[in-house]
Amino acid sequence: MVVTKPRKEEIISMLKIRLQGTKRDIRSFMKRMERDKKWRIENISEFRSDSRTNEKYKRLYIDVYKINN
């Protein structure tokens, strides 16, 4: 996964997002986001277990930038 920091003049907005689900679902979602040139993903955390659910589900934190193309 290649992460490039966008130039400031390109950024429209930034969101901090918590993704929750299986590792497979989270990876699939992130790949779709990366293919879309409107979005850049940055600051990807490690997968974390969710103590309230079984070990199947994980959490991941990311920063997402909306880019002006």
Backbone torsions as a table, in degrees:
resi	resn	phi	psi	omega
1	MET	NA	119.3	-179.1
2	VAL	-98.1	127.4	-179.6
3	VAL	-118.2	122.0	177.2
4	THR	-118.0	137.8	-179.4
5	LYS	-80.1	124.9	-179.4
6	PRO	-71.5	151.8	174.0
7	ARG	-69.9	149.1	-175.1
8	LYS	-58.4	-38.2	-177.3
9	GLU	-68.5	-15.4	179.1
10	GLU	-86.7	-21.6	-172.3
11	ILE	-76.7	127.5	174.2
12	ILE	-94.0	-45.6	179.0
13	SER	-157.6	166.3	179.4
14	MET	-135.8	138.1	177.6
15	LEU	-125.2	143.9	170.1
16	LYS	-103.2	123.2	-171.1
17	ILE	-125.2	139.2	170.3
18	ARG	-105.4	119.9	176.0
19	LEU	-97.8	140.3	-178.0
20	GLN	-138.6	131.5	180.0
21	GLY	160.1	-161.5	176.3
22	THR	-76.4	158.5	178.6
23	LYS	-57.7	-39.8	-179.2
24	ARG	-62.6	-45.1	-179.8
25	ASP	-64.9	-42.0	-179.4
26	ILE	-64.9	-45.6	179.2
27	ARG	-62.4	-40.6	178.9
28	SER	-62.5	-44.0	179.4
29	PHE	-63.1	-43.9	-178.6
30	MET	-65.7	-36.4	177.3
31	LYS	-63.4	-41.1	177.7
32	ARG	-64.4	-39.8	177.5
33	MET	-63.9	-41.2	-178.8
34	GLU	-67.1	-30.5	178.8
35	ARG	-70.1	-27.3	-180.0
36	ASP	-81.5	118.7	-175.2
37	LYS	-70.5	-7.3	178.0
38	LYS	-77.7	-15.5	-172.7
39	TRP	-124.6	144.5	171.7
40	ARG	-128.0	133.3	179.8
41	ILE	-102.5	136.5	-178.2
42	GLU	-145.1	162.5	177.4
43	ASN	52.0	63.8	-179.6
44	ILE	-86.9	123.9	-180.0
45	SER	-80.8	175.0	172.4
46	GLU	-78.1	156.6	173.9
47	PHE	-65.1	137.8	178.5
48	ARG	-124.1	143.0	177.6
49	SER	-75.5	147.3	175.8
50	ASP	-100.2	110.1	-174.9
51	SER	-67.2	-17.9	-179.2
52	ARG	-81.6	-18.0	-179.6
53	THR	-120.1	-179.4	178.0
54	ASN	-73.0	174.3	-175.6
55	GLU	-68.4	-8.3	-179.2
56	LYS	-66.4	-34.2	-174.6
57	TYR	-99.0	139.5	-177.8
58	LYS	-127.2	166.6	174.4
59	ARG	-120.6	151.3	176.9
60	LEU	-147.4	135.2	-179.8
61	TYR	-108.7	135.7	179.5
62	ILE	-140.7	156.6	168.8
63	ASP	-104.8	130.7	-178.2
64	VAL	-121.2	128.4	178.3
65	TYR	-107.6	131.6	172.0
66	LYS	-89.6	127.3	-172.6
67	ILE	-107.8	139.4	176.2
68	ASN	-87.4	109.9	-179.4
69	ASN	-97.4	NA	NA
